[in-house]
Amino acid sequence: MQDLQVKTYTGNDASLNPETIEKLKQSIRGKVLTPESEQYNEARTIWNAMIDKRPALIVRCAGAADVMRAVRFAAEHKLLVAVRGGGHNIAGNAVCDGGLMIDLSPMKSVRIDTKGMTARVEPGVTLGEFDRDTQAFGLATPVGINSTTGIAGLTLGGGFGWLSRKLGLTIDNLISADVVTAAGELVTASETDHPDLFWGIRGGGGNFGVVTSFEFRLHKVGPEVLAGFIVHPLDAAGDVLRFYRDFVKTTPQEFVCWFVLRLAPPLPFLPAEWHGKAILILAVCYAGDLKEGERVAKPLRSFGKPVADIIGPMPFTAWQTVLDPLLTPGMRNYWKSHDFKEVSDGLIDALIAHARRFPDPQTEIAFALLGEGVTKVAKEATAYTHRDAGFVLNVHTRWDNPSNDAKCIGWARELFQATAPFATGGAYVNFMTQEEQDRVRSAYGSNYRRLATLKKKYDPKNLFRLNQNIQPGE
Ligand SMILES: Cc1cc2nc3c(=O)[nH]c(=O)nc-3n(C[C@H](O)[C@H](O)[C@H](O)COP(=O)(O)OP(=O)(O)OC[C@H]3O[C@@H](n4cnc5c(N)ncnc54)[C@H](O)[C@@H]3O)c2cc1C
């Protein structure tokens, strides 16, 4: 066997001899993959098909001890390190060229404590797996809207979904986490144990270590919610969205409505004559008493002349997967996002103007309502700082033919520029691409200095640098 060529975290080339790799293999309970291994390509493939990186080594971890060994090995050999949870992040930092990828996807245990209403969750768990297990007991916590997203990356960036208006961000429901630091030590972070680290991992991304277990607070949800879509022609979108922004202010926190602008997919609930035409979709979820939900949603459902209205009771787990067919893995993806305090007239006009010229039928403009559960928490309470933004725009530019890269990316950038005057200037780390290095400080906002100090304490050499990176500082 030959030496393995690797990349160090300082950007240099180096090599590891076969004995060193064999020693690593012997120490790991899971698997160590090299480019010759059978599962190598599967393990390095992530959600965004724009990312095609080739790690020198992939450690598929079976537990926290494997993570500790992988981190120590990487630190000893100064290897570039990537950490993979669900592999969904748009920036593609879950994988790296020439370095060591710590793959947590085999770590899938979920343990529910029904008495204490908590869940212990390993970092390879996806949102769909988490929801299935918690809903078996009629419980849930706020997570995202696509079931194949990983709980780990989502939580470390903040995390929001249909339950956030009432129950806050995912991190607002985090009780503790086990973290392997850059020194390869396992520590518990909570309000009482390493509270500084606990503050930092709630919004600071993967900057401070590898989380091997999350403990979440659970809430009674469902098992049925009132949910579904109201679909309007794009030509009516201006009036509908002006009504929407005033209407949501009058609704209780159980009610959430996000909206999507896109070309109508050929789905059976949409009349055939609308397939391929530009539409506005109001995605509604009421997680509370179903009859009360009907009453609350009525004015929105009665407004204008919708092309379709398919709101009704459905299992919460079904609603949590309802957008999956539009967000399948393996497509080329380029995202742009902004935070907003208000849905202003100028913003509505800019969104509609760009929705008139989508560059690809798979591309969509998604607009999330976060609401009071998120905004009521103080900016300094966790590393996630943009609490004052009640709305988040995410331009999901998706296509499959690489020859359309320039057209699709160009359209997304134009939309980003056109909506910037109405935005807060903040950014959500979980929606940022790798090229947005100039936005990293805005993403951490007024918490950046405190995060930099914490980074120096827990990761002074910046071993965990493949993320929206915080430089170790004073
Ligand atoms: C289709 C789609 C829908 C989405 N919807 C939502 C949504 O509704 N709400 C929302 O808030 N976000 C949403 N997101 C964004 C999502 O939160 C991020 O992409 C998130 O980073 C995904 O986590 P992951 O574990 O799957 O990703 P990965 O790519 O595996 O990880 C992302 C990064 O997190 C870090 N990381 C991962 N696991 C660990 C760990 N255990 N310890 C330390 N660091 C770690 C690493 O730096 C890694 O590069 C969505 C993303 C997609 C693609």
The ligand as a MOL file (V3000), in Angstrom:
LIG
                    3D

  0  0  0     0  0            999 V3000
M  V30 BEGIN CTAB
M  V30 COUNTS 53 58 0 0 0
M  V30 BEGIN ATOM
M  V30 1 C -34.2230 21.2430 1.5640 0
M  V30 2 C -33.8040 21.9670 2.7940 0
M  V30 3 C -34.7540 22.4810 3.6480 0
M  V30 4 C -34.3660 23.1670 4.7940 0
M  V30 5 N -35.3230 23.6520 5.6350 0
M  V30 6 C -34.9580 24.2780 6.7810 0
M  V30 7 C -35.9390 24.7290 7.6980 0
M  V30 8 O -37.1220 24.5650 7.5060 0
M  V30 9 N -35.5050 25.3420 8.8240 0
M  V30 10 C -34.1800 25.5350 9.0930 0
M  V30 11 O -33.8730 26.0950 10.1510 0
M  V30 12 N -33.2360 25.1220 8.2360 0
M  V30 13 C -33.5980 24.4940 7.0930 0
M  V30 14 N -32.6440 24.0690 6.2100 0
M  V30 15 C -31.2360 24.4190 6.4540 0
M  V30 16 C -30.5940 23.4100 7.3590 0
M  V30 17 O -30.8680 23.7710 8.6920 0
M  V30 18 C -29.0700 23.3930 7.1490 0
M  V30 19 O -28.8080 22.9890 5.8480 0
M  V30 20 C -28.3670 22.5000 8.1480 0
M  V30 21 O -27.0000 22.8300 8.1880 0
M  V30 22 C -28.5250 21.0530 7.7970 0
M  V30 23 O -27.9550 20.2340 8.7570 0
M  V30 24 P -27.3320 18.8120 8.3250 0
M  V30 25 O -26.8660 18.1500 9.5380 0
M  V30 26 O -28.2990 18.1120 7.4370 0
M  V30 27 O -26.1640 19.3220 7.4010 0
M  V30 28 P -24.6240 18.9900 7.2470 0
M  V30 29 O -24.2910 19.5160 5.8920 0
M  V30 30 O -24.3130 17.5920 7.5570 0
M  V30 31 O -23.9870 19.8850 8.3520 0
M  V30 32 C -23.9130 21.2680 8.2190 0
M  V30 33 C -22.7790 21.7990 9.0240 0
M  V30 34 O -23.1200 21.7220 10.3910 0
M  V30 35 C -21.9910 21.3210 11.1390 0
M  V30 36 N -22.3360 20.0670 11.8210 0
M  V30 37 C -23.1990 19.1150 11.4290 0
M  V30 38 N -23.3320 18.1940 12.3880 0
M  V30 39 C -22.5360 18.5690 13.3990 0
M  V30 40 C -22.2640 18.0540 14.6860 0
M  V30 41 N -22.8670 16.9650 15.1500 0
M  V30 42 N -21.3810 18.7080 15.4710 0
M  V30 43 C -20.7820 19.8390 15.0380 0
M  V30 44 N -21.0150 20.3860 13.8410 0
M  V30 45 C -21.8890 19.7590 13.0310 0
M  V30 46 C -20.8320 21.2220 10.2000 0
M  V30 47 O -20.1420 22.4490 10.1850 0
M  V30 48 C -21.4930 21.0100 8.8710 0
M  V30 49 O -20.7370 21.5150 7.8040 0
M  V30 50 C -33.0030 23.3550 5.0690 0
M  V30 51 C -32.0410 22.8290 4.2120 0
M  V30 52 C -32.4250 22.1420 3.0870 0
M  V30 53 C -31.3820 21.6340 2.1410 0
M  V30 END ATOM
M  V30 BEGIN BOND
M  V30 1 1 1 2
M  V30 2 1 2 3
M  V30 3 2 2 52
M  V30 4 2 3 4
M  V30 5 1 4 5
M  V30 6 1 4 50
M  V30 7 2 5 6
M  V30 8 1 6 7
M  V30 9 1 6 13
M  V30 10 2 7 8
M  V30 11 1 7 9
M  V30 12 1 9 10
M  V30 13 2 10 11
M  V30 14 1 10 12
M  V30 15 2 12 13
M  V30 16 1 13 14
M  V30 17 1 14 15
M  V30 18 1 14 50
M  V30 19 1 15 16
M  V30 20 1 16 17
M  V30 21 1 16 18
M  V30 22 1 18 19
M  V30 23 1 18 20
M  V30 24 1 20 21
M  V30 25 1 20 22
M  V30 26 1 22 23
M  V30 27 1 23 24
M  V30 28 2 24 25
M  V30 29 1 24 26
M  V30 30 1 24 27
M  V30 31 1 27 28
M  V30 32 2 28 29
M  V30 33 1 28 30
M  V30 34 1 28 31
M  V30 35 1 31 32
M  V30 36 1 32 33
M  V30 37 1 33 34
M  V30 38 1 33 48
M  V30 39 1 34 35
M  V30 40 1 35 36
M  V30 41 1 35 46
M  V30 42 1 36 37
M  V30 43 1 36 45
M  V30 44 2 37 38
M  V30 45 1 38 39
M  V30 46 1 39 40
M  V30 47 2 39 45
M  V30 48 1 40 41
M  V30 49 2 40 42
M  V30 50 1 42 43
M  V30 51 2 43 44
M  V30 52 1 44 45
M  V30 53 1 46 47
M  V30 54 1 46 48
M  V30 55 1 48 49
M  V30 56 2 50 51
M  V30 57 1 51 52
M  V30 58 1 52 53
M  V30 END BOND
M  V30 END CTAB
M  END
